Amino acid sequence: MNVPFGERLAQAVKRTGTCAVVGLDPHLSMLPEGLRADFTGKSGEAYREGAAQAVLAFNRMVIDTLAGVVPAVKPQFAFYEELGWRGWQVLEETCRLCREADLVVIADAKRGDISSTAAAYARAIVDPAGPIAADSVTLNPWMGADTLAPFVQAVDEHGAGVFVLVRTTNPGSAFLQQHGTPAGAQVVAEAVDEAGRATVGPSGLSSIGAVMGANSPADAQALRARMPSAWFLVPGVGAQGGDPRDALAGARSDGLGCVVNSSRGVLYPGGGQADADPQAAIRGRVHAHAERFALR
């Protein structure tokens, strides 16, 4: 039987000694100048073809710098889907390269639907026989708890993992997440905890986790009490301005329980033009990110 996702992630964090995650978010306008030449001045299919080639070349370079340094990567699907079928092809190849590099793949797809549609999403993203074969996927639960069921089945059958959007810190998040008594985020947190109890492994962590924004440490601590076994996927540091100490507010005393993502802040804080040697610059920022969130 497959090692459950929660345990695979725990092993990867311990092996690399850090809970830092890097997002593979290929902002086309921010790629290194030499790669932008593949699509600059083009349009339509020629633009998408050139951009896809540039993204794959960039991801190869980044993955080479990440292997053995961080435990996991988080490709954001939107940046691939905007390139049509070529982008999806690059996403498949990117995930394959990450698996070869022994990086845990967190597919940032934010899917959320019911019944056969959700089951199809699960087959596409986390089924080992599917095109992406990611280790885990982010989910939007705000249509209802039944949207999680097909993915929980994939957790049981394939050892996959999920990260459910519980408490995000975008400006409009309070609309549902802080509505009502108890607040919506608390209700979702309890559903996450209930679904994950059967997947808790020797590490004490489950395969059903929560997305917890870095800018709300008090909420992270309160929701940790409701989800004692959940992994927290924490976005919002780096270019988004989250404080590293706040990002770890939901971590356990041994440093496990949170993985902290940075995308733009690691890949191209200078917009791509400033780095004479992009790979060396990325390598330095990756090591700094890993050290910032090293297990103590």
Backbone hydrogen bonds in HBPLUS format (Angstrom, degrees):
<---DONOR---> <-ACCEPTOR-->    atom                        ^
c    i                          cat <-CA-CA->   ^        H-A-AA   ^      H-
h    n   atom  resd res      DA  || num        DHA   H-A  angle D-A-AA Bond
n    s   type  num  typ     dist DA aas  dist angle  dist       angle   num
A0007-GLU N   A0004-PRO O   3.05 MM   3  5.49 126.2  2.35 109.1 122.0     1
A0008-ARG N   A0004-PRO O   2.97 MM   4  6.31 158.9  2.02 154.5 161.5     2
A0005-PHE N   A0159-GLY O   3.06 MM 154  5.56 117.0  2.47 117.5 133.1     3
A0009-LEU N   A0005-PHE O   2.86 MM   4  6.08 164.2  1.88 164.9 167.4     4
A0010-ALA N   A0006-GLY O   3.15 MM   4  6.25 154.9  2.21 133.5 140.6     5
A0011-GLN N   A0007-GLU O   2.85 MM   4  6.06 160.9  1.89 152.4 157.2     6
A0012-ALA N   A0008-ARG O   2.96 MM   4  6.16 154.7  2.02 144.9 151.8     7
A0013-VAL N   A0009-LEU O   2.92 MM   4  6.14 160.7  1.96 154.3 158.9     8
A0014-LYS N   A0010-ALA O   3.00 MM   4  6.19 163.7  2.03 149.7 154.2     9
A0015-ARG N   A0011-GLN O   2.85 MM   4  5.95 155.7  1.91 145.4 152.9    10
A0016-THR N   A0012-ALA O   3.05 MM   4  6.19 160.8  2.09 149.1 152.5    11
A0017-GLY N   A0013-VAL O   2.81 MM   4  5.68 131.7  2.04 139.1 152.8    12
A0295-LEU N   A0017-GLY O   2.91 MM 278  5.53 161.4  1.95 127.4 132.7    13
A0019-CYS N   A0293-PHE O   3.02 MM 274  5.67 166.5  2.04 146.2 147.6    14
A0260-VAL N   A0019-CYS O   2.85 MM 241  6.17 152.7  1.93 153.0 162.2    15
A0021-VAL N   A0260-VAL O   2.73 MM 239  5.52 155.7  1.79 148.2 141.7    16
A0262-SER N   A0021-VAL O   3.05 MM 241  6.47 140.9  2.21 144.1 152.2    17
A0022-VAL N   A0072-ALA O   3.44 MM  50  6.89 159.6  2.49 142.6 144.1    18
A0074-LYS N   A0022-VAL O   2.96 MM  52  6.15 148.1  2.06 137.1 138.8    19
A0023-GLY N   A0262-SER O   3.02 MM 239  5.86 161.4  2.05 122.4 127.8    20
A0024-LEU N   A0074-LYS O   3.07 MM  50  5.76 139.3  2.24  98.7 110.8    21
A0027-HIS N   A0025-ASP O   2.92 MM   2  6.01 121.5  2.27 117.2 100.7    22
A0030-MET N   A0027-HIS O   3.01 MM   3  5.43 153.6  2.08 113.1 121.5    23
A0031-LEU N   A0028-LEU O   3.40 MM   3  5.49 167.1  2.41 105.3 109.0    24
A0035-LEU N   A0032-PRO O   2.93 MM   3  5.55 133.0  2.16 116.6 128.4    25
A0036-ARG N   A0032-PRO O   3.14 MM   4  6.47 148.7  2.24 151.1 160.3    26
A0038-ASP N   A0035-LEU O   3.07 MM   3  5.78 164.0  2.09 118.7 123.1    27
A0039-PHE N   A0036-ARG O   3.12 MM   3  5.80 159.8  2.16 118.3 123.2    28
A0040-THR N   A0036-ARG O   2.95 MM   4  5.90 145.3  2.08 159.4 170.4    29
A0042-LYS N   A0039-PHE O   3.11 MM   3  5.48 160.9  2.15 134.8 134.3    30
A0047-TYR N   A0043-SER O   3.25 MM   4  4.50 153.8  2.32 100.3 103.2    31
A0048-ARG N   A0044-GLY O   3.06 MM   4  6.42 163.7  2.08 154.0 158.2    32
A0049-GLU N   A0045-GLU O   2.83 MM   4  5.98 158.3  1.88 151.4 157.5    33
A0050-GLY N   A0046-ALA O   3.02 MM   4  6.12 167.4  2.04 145.0 148.7    34
A0051-ALA N   A0047-TYR O   2.83 MM   4  5.96 160.1  1.87 152.5 158.9    35
A0052-ALA N   A0048-ARG O   2.92 MM   4  5.97 156.8  1.97 142.4 148.5    36
A0053-GLN N   A0049-GLU O   3.09 MM   4  6.34 158.7  2.14 148.8 154.1    37
A0054-ALA N   A0050-GLY O   3.00 MM   4  6.24 154.7  2.06 145.0 152.2    38
A0055-VAL N   A0051-ALA O   2.86 MM   4  6.10 158.3  1.91 152.9 158.6    39
A0056-LEU N   A0052-ALA O   3.01 MM   4  6.22 164.8  2.04 151.1 154.6    40
A0057-ALA N   A0053-GLN O   3.05 MM   4  6.24 162.4  2.08 147.0 152.0    41
A0058-PHE N   A0054-ALA O   2.91 MM   4  6.10 158.1  1.96 148.1 154.5    42
A0059-ASN N   A0055-VAL O   2.81 MM   4  6.04 164.1  1.84 154.5 158.7    43
A0060-ARG N   A0056-LEU O   2.94 MM   4  6.12 159.2  1.98 150.6 155.8    44
A0061-MET N   A0057-ALA O   3.18 MM   4  6.40 158.6  2.23 143.6 148.9    45
A0062-VAL N   A0058-PHE O   2.93 MM   4  6.25 158.2  1.98 152.1 158.6    46
A0063-ILE N   A0059-ASN O   2.81 MM   4  5.93 173.7  1.81 159.2 160.7    47
A0064-ASP N   A0060-ARG O   3.08 MM   4  6.21 154.8  2.14 144.6 151.0    48
A0065-THR N   A0062-VAL O   2.89 MM   3  5.23 129.3  2.15 104.4 118.2    49
A0066-LEU N   A0062-VAL O   3.06 MM   4  6.36 132.8  2.29 144.6 158.5    50
A0066-LEU N   A0063-ILE O   3.11 MM   3  4.99 131.6  2.35  94.4 107.7    51
A0067-ALA N   A0063-ILE O   3.16 MM   4  6.20 151.4  2.24 157.8 160.3    52
A0069-VAL N   A0066-LEU O   2.86 MM   3  5.31 163.8  1.88 137.8 140.8    53
A0070-VAL N   A0066-LEU O   3.34 MM   4  5.94 157.0  2.39 156.6 156.9    54
A0104-VAL N   A0071-PRO O   3.03 MM  33  6.21 172.7  2.03 148.3 146.0    55
A0073-VAL N   A0104-VAL O   2.85 MM  31  6.26 155.2  1.92 170.9 175.0    56
A0106-ILE N   A0073-VAL O   2.88 MM  33  6.07 167.0  1.89 162.6 166.8    57
A0108-ASP N   A0075-PRO O   2.96 MM  33  5.84 157.8  2.01 154.9 157.0    58
A0079-PHE N   A0076-GLN O   3.32 MM   3  6.27 142.8  2.47 125.8 130.8    59
A0077-PHE N   A0108-ASP O   3.15 MM  31  6.06 161.0  2.19 136.1 141.6    60
A0080-TYR N   A0077-PHE O   2.94 MM   3  5.39 147.9  2.04 114.9 124.8    61
A0081-GLU N   A0077-PHE O   2.90 MM   4  6.09 166.0  1.92 162.6 167.4    62
A0082-GLU N   A0078-ALA O   3.16 MM   4  6.18 148.1  2.26 146.0 151.0    63
A0083-LEU N   A0080-TYR O   3.04 MM   3  5.64 160.1  2.08 115.8 122.2    64
A0084-GLY N   A0081-GLU O   3.02 MM   3  5.36 160.0  2.06 119.4 119.2    65
A0087-GLY N   A0084-GLY O   2.99 MM   3  5.36 123.2  2.32 105.1 119.0    66
A0088-TRP N   A0084-GLY O   3.13 MM   4  6.57 154.1  2.20 150.7 158.4    67
A0089-GLN N   A0085-TRP O   2.97 MM   4  6.19 152.8  2.05 143.5 150.9    68
A0090-VAL N   A0086-ARG O   2.97 MM   4  6.28 151.1  2.06 143.6 151.2    69
A0091-LEU N   A0087-GLY O   2.87 MM   4  6.17 151.6  1.96 146.2 154.4    70
A0092-GLU N   A0088-TRP O   2.95 MM   4  6.28 158.0  2.00 150.8 155.6    71
A0093-GLU N   A0089-GLN O   3.05 MM   4  6.33 165.4  2.07 148.9 152.5    72
A0094-THR N   A0090-VAL O   2.77 MM   4  5.92 155.0  1.83 149.6 157.4    73
A0095-CYS N   A0091-LEU O   2.97 MM   4  6.18 163.3  2.00 152.4 155.6    74
A0096-ARG N   A0092-GLU O   3.03 MM   4  6.29 151.0  2.12 145.5 154.0    75
A0097-LEU N   A0093-GLU O   2.94 MM   4  6.19 159.4  1.98 151.1 156.0    76
A0098-CYS N   A0094-THR O   2.96 MM   4  6.24 151.1  2.04 146.7 155.1    77
A0099-ARG N   A0095-CYS O   3.01 MM   4  6.27 155.8  2.07 145.4 151.2    78
A0100-GLU N   A0096-ARG O   3.03 MM   4  6.34 158.9  2.08 149.8 155.5    79
A0101-ALA N   A0097-LEU O   3.02 MM   4  6.25 138.2  2.20 138.8 150.2    80
A0101-ALA N   A0098-CYS O   3.08 MM   3  4.96 124.0  2.40  91.8 106.6    81
A0103-LEU N   A0098-CYS O   2.96 MM   5  5.23 169.6  1.98 151.4 150.9    82
A0102-ASP N   A0099-ARG O   2.97 MM   3  5.00 160.1  2.01 108.2 112.3    83
A0135-ASP N   A0105-VAL O   3.04 MM  30  5.17 130.5  2.29 127.5 142.0    84
A0136-SER N   A0105-VAL O   3.13 MM  31  6.52 140.0  2.30 160.4 164.7    85
A0107-ALA N   A0136-SER O   2.83 MM  29  5.94 166.2  1.84 140.1 137.8    86
A0109-ALA N   A0107-ALA O   3.07 MM   2  5.70 124.8  2.38 106.8  91.3    87
A0138-THR N   A0107-ALA O   2.96 MM  31  6.39 147.0  2.07 164.4 162.7    88
A0111-ARG N   A0138-THR O   3.29 MM  27  6.80 136.4  2.49 151.3 139.5    89
A0140-ASN N   A0111-ARG O   2.71 MM  29  5.64 164.4  1.73 139.9 144.5    90
A0118-ALA N   A0114-ILE O   3.34 MM   4  5.15 163.1  2.38 108.1 112.1    91
A0119-ALA N   A0115-SER O   3.08 MM   4  6.39 157.3  2.14 151.7 158.9    92
A0120-ALA N   A0116-SER O   2.99 MM   4  6.17 147.1  2.10 139.8 147.7    93
A0121-TYR N   A0117-THR O   3.01 MM   4  6.38 154.7  2.08 148.5 155.4    94
A0122-ALA N   A0118-ALA O   2.92 MM   4  6.20 156.6  1.97 149.1 155.5    95
A0123-ARG N   A0119-ALA O   2.97 MM   4  6.28 156.8  2.02 146.2 152.0    96
A0124-ALA N   A0120-ALA O   2.96 MM   4  6.16 152.8  2.03 146.9 154.5    97
A0125-ILE N   A0121-TYR O   3.01 MM   4  6.15 146.7  2.12 149.3 157.4    98
A0126-VAL N   A0122-ALA O   2.94 MM   4  5.58 153.8  2.01 144.3 152.3    99
A0132-ILE N   A0124-ALA O   3.39 MM   8  6.39 154.9  2.46 158.5 164.4   100
A0134-ALA N   A0125-ILE O   2.79 MM   9  5.88 157.2  1.84 170.2 163.3   101
A0130-GLY N   A0127-ASP O   2.83 MM   3  5.10 162.5  1.86 116.8 122.7   102
A0161-GLY N   A0135-ASP O   2.93 MM  26  6.21 135.8  2.13 140.5 151.5   103
A0137-VAL N   A0161-GLY O   3.16 MM  24  6.60 136.3  2.36 128.6 137.2   104
A0163-PHE N   A0137-VAL O   2.90 MM  26  6.16 150.6  1.99 145.8 147.6   105
A0139-LEU N   A0163-PHE O   2.81 MM  24  6.05 153.9  1.88 149.9 152.1   106
A0165-LEU N   A0139-LEU O   2.91 MM  26  6.13 161.1  1.95 170.8 173.1   107
A0144-GLY N   A0141-PRO O   2.82 MM   3  5.58 158.1  1.86 125.7 133.0   108
A0147-THR N   A0144-GLY O   3.10 MM   3  5.90 163.6  2.12 120.7 125.6   109
A0148-LEU N   A0145-ALA O   3.04 MM   3  5.65 159.5  2.08 115.8 122.0   110
A0149-ALA N   A0146-ASP O   3.35 MM   3  5.40 143.5  2.49  98.8 107.9   111
A0151-PHE N   A0148-LEU O   2.99 MM   3  5.48 125.9  2.29 113.3 127.6   112
A0152-VAL N   A0148-LEU O   2.92 MM   4  6.16 151.9  2.00 155.4 164.1   113
A0153-GLN N   A0149-ALA O   3.00 MM   4  6.28 149.4  2.10 150.6 158.9   114
A0154-ALA N   A0150-PRO O   3.19 MM   4  6.49 143.3  2.33 130.6 139.7   115
A0155-VAL N   A0151-PHE O   2.91 MM   4  6.27 143.2  2.04 142.9 153.5   116
A0156-ASP N   A0152-VAL O   3.02 MM   4  6.37 154.1  2.09 145.5 151.4   117
A0157-GLU N   A0153-GLN O   2.85 MM   4  6.10 160.2  1.89 152.1 157.7   118
A0158-HIS N   A0154-ALA O   2.84 MM   4  5.48 161.1  1.87 141.7 147.6   119
A0159-GLY N   A0155-VAL O   3.08 MM   4  4.84 134.2  2.30 124.6 129.3   120
A0162-VAL N   A0207-SER O   3.08 MM  45  6.60 152.7  2.15 157.4 165.6   121
A0209-GLY N   A0162-VAL O   2.72 MM  47  5.93 170.3  1.72 162.1 158.7   122
A0164-VAL N   A0209-GLY O   2.89 MM  45  6.15 169.5  1.91 131.4 129.0   123
A0211-VAL N   A0164-VAL O   2.77 MM  47  5.70 160.5  1.81 134.5 134.7   124
A0166-VAL N   A0211-VAL O   3.37 MM  45  5.71 158.2  2.42 134.7 141.0   125
A0167-ARG N   A0211-VAL O   3.24 MM  44  6.49 166.4  2.26 164.1 165.2   126
A0213-GLY N   A0167-ARG O   2.79 MM  46  6.18 167.5  1.81 162.7 166.6   127
A0173-SER N   A0170-ASN O   3.06 MM   3  5.46 169.7  2.07 125.8 127.2   128
A0175-PHE N   A0172-GLY O   3.24 MM   3  5.95 159.6  2.28 120.4 125.4   129
A0177-GLN N   A0173-SER O   3.14 MM   4  5.94 146.3  2.26 166.4 161.6   130
A0178-GLN N   A0174-ALA O   3.25 MM   4  4.68 155.0  2.31 109.6 115.2   131
A0179-HIS N   A0176-LEU O   3.21 MM   3  5.03 165.7  2.23 104.0 107.7   132
A0185-ALA N   A0177-GLN O   2.82 MM   8  4.59 160.2  1.86 132.9 127.4   133
A0184-GLY N   A0179-HIS O   3.01 MM   5  5.64 128.0  2.29 135.9 149.6   134
A0186-GLN N   A0183-ALA O   2.95 MM   3  5.34 124.6  2.26 107.7 121.8   135
A0187-VAL N   A0183-ALA O   3.14 MM   4  6.56 152.2  2.22 151.5 159.9   136
A0188-VAL N   A0184-GLY O   2.98 MM   4  6.27 164.0  2.01 156.7 160.4   137
A0189-ALA N   A0185-ALA O   2.88 MM   4  6.01 154.9  1.94 142.4 150.2   138
A0190-GLU N   A0186-GLN O   3.04 MM   4  6.28 153.3  2.12 144.7 150.4   139
A0191-ALA N   A0187-VAL O   3.16 MM   4  6.49 148.3  2.27 142.8 151.3   140
A0191-ALA N   A0188-VAL O   3.06 MM   3  5.04 118.1  2.46  94.8 110.4   141
A0192-VAL N   A0188-VAL O   2.90 MM   4  6.22 153.4  1.97 153.5 161.2   142
A0193-ASP N   A0189-ALA O   2.94 MM   4  6.21 162.5  1.97 151.2 155.5   143
A0194-GLU N   A0190-GLU O   2.99 MM   4  6.14 161.7  2.02 144.2 149.2   144
A0195-ALA N   A0191-ALA O   2.97 MM   4  6.10 164.7  1.99 148.0 152.3   145
A0196-GLY N   A0192-VAL O   2.96 MM   4  6.06 142.9  2.10 145.5 155.6   146
A0197-ARG N   A0193-ASP O   3.18 MM   4  6.18 125.9  2.49 146.3 156.2   147
A0199-THR N   A0196-GLY O   2.92 MM   3  5.33 155.4  1.99 115.4 123.6   148
A0200-VAL N   A0197-ARG O   3.46 MM   3  5.67 173.6  2.47 110.3 111.4   149
A0201-GLY N   A0205-LEU O   3.15 MM   4  5.95 162.8  2.18 143.6 142.1   150
A0204-GLY N   A0201-GLY O   2.86 MM   3  5.47 161.2  1.89 121.9 128.3   151
A0206-SER N   A0229-SER O   2.72 MM  23  5.53 154.9  1.78 155.0 153.5   152
A0210-ALA N   A0231-TRP O   2.84 MM  21  6.32 155.2  1.91 161.0 169.3   153
A0233-LEU N   A0210-ALA O   2.77 MM  23  6.12 162.1  1.80 153.9 160.1   154
A0212-MET N   A0233-LEU O   2.92 MM  21  6.00 160.2  1.96 144.4 150.0   155
A0214-ALA N   A0235-PRO O   2.92 MM  21  5.91 146.1  2.03 165.5 176.1   156
A0220-ALA N   A0216-SER O   2.99 MM   4  6.28 154.0  2.06 150.7 159.1   157
A0221-GLN N   A0217-PRO O   3.01 MM   4  6.27 156.7  2.07 150.1 154.4   158
A0222-ALA N   A0218-ALA O   3.03 MM   4  6.27 160.3  2.07 146.3 152.0   159
A0223-LEU N   A0219-ASP O   2.77 MM   4  5.87 163.4  1.79 155.5 160.0   160
A0224-ARG N   A0220-ALA O   2.90 MM   4  5.93 137.6  2.08 136.9 148.1   161
A0226-ARG N   A0223-LEU O   3.01 MM   3  5.01 129.8  2.27  95.1 108.7   162
A0227-MET N   A0223-LEU O   2.92 MM   4  6.18 129.8  2.18 141.2 155.9   163
A0227-MET N   A0224-ARG O   3.12 MM   3  4.86 131.3  2.37  90.8 104.4   164
A0230-ALA N   A0227-MET O   3.32 MM   3  5.48 162.5  2.35 110.6 115.6   165
A0232-PHE N   A0257-GLY O   2.71 MM  25  6.04 154.8  1.77 148.9 157.5   166
A0259-VAL N   A0232-PHE O   2.87 MM  27  6.30 153.1  1.94 169.0 174.8   167
A0234-VAL N   A0259-VAL O   2.83 MM  25  6.04 174.2  1.84 164.6 165.7   168
A0261-ASN N   A0234-VAL O   2.86 MM  27  5.97 159.9  1.90 144.2 151.0   169
A0242-GLY N   A0236-GLY O   2.66 MM   6  5.13 139.9  1.82 146.9 147.5   170
A0241-GLY N   A0238-GLY O   2.99 MM   3  5.48 162.8  2.02 116.5 122.1   171
A0246-ASP N   A0243-ASP O   3.05 MM   3  5.23 116.6  2.47 102.3 117.5   172
A0247-ALA N   A0243-ASP O   2.98 MM   4  6.27 150.2  2.07 153.3 162.7   173
A0248-LEU N   A0245-ARG O   3.28 MM   3  5.45 140.0  2.45  99.1 109.2   174
A0249-ALA N   A0246-ASP O   3.07 MM   3  5.14 163.9  2.10 113.1 113.9   175
A0251-ALA N   A0248-LEU O   3.07 MM   3  5.24 168.7  2.08 113.2 116.3   176
A0252-ARG N   A0256-LEU O   2.83 MM   4  5.51 175.1  1.83 175.7 176.5   177
A0255-GLY N   A0252-ARG O   3.02 MM   3  5.31 162.1  2.05 113.7 117.4   178
A0266-VAL N   A0263-SER O   3.09 MM   3  5.55 145.0  2.22 110.7 120.1   179
A0267-LEU N   A0263-SER O   2.91 MM   4  6.05 172.1  1.92 163.0 165.7   180
A0268-TYR N   A0264-ARG O   3.08 MM   4  5.49 159.4  2.13 136.0 142.4   181
A0271-GLY N   A0268-TYR O   3.13 MM   3  5.25 165.2  2.15 112.1 113.4   182
A0281-ALA N   A0277-ASP O   3.04 MM   4  6.27 160.5  2.08 158.5 164.8   183
A0282-ILE N   A0278-PRO O   2.85 MM   4  6.04 161.0  1.89 154.2 159.1   184
A0283-ARG N   A0279-GLN O   2.89 MM   4  6.04 158.6  1.94 146.6 153.0   185
A0284-GLY N   A0280-ALA O   3.06 MM   4  6.31 157.8  2.11 146.2 151.0   186
A0285-ARG N   A0281-ALA O   3.13 MM   4  6.42 156.9  2.19 145.9 151.9   187
A0286-VAL N   A0282-ILE O   2.78 MM   4  5.99 155.3  1.84 157.0 164.4   188
A0287-HIS N   A0283-ARG O   3.05 MM   4  6.26 166.3  2.07 152.1 154.8   189
A0288-ALA N   A0284-GLY O   3.06 MM   4  6.26 149.8  2.16 139.7 148.4   190
A0289-HIS N   A0285-ARG O   2.90 MM   4  6.09 156.8  1.96 146.7 152.6   191
A0290-ALA N   A0286-VAL O   2.88 MM   4  6.12 161.2  1.91 153.1 158.6   192
A0291-GLU N   A0287-HIS O   2.93 MM   4  6.04 156.4  1.98 144.0 150.3   193
A0292-ARG N   A0288-ALA O   2.91 MM   4  6.06 152.9  1.99 144.9 152.5   194
A0293-PHE N   A0289-HIS O   3.32 MM   4  6.57 142.2  2.47 142.3 150.1   195
A0294-ALA N   A0291-GLU O   3.18 MM   3  4.87 162.4  2.22 109.2 106.0   196
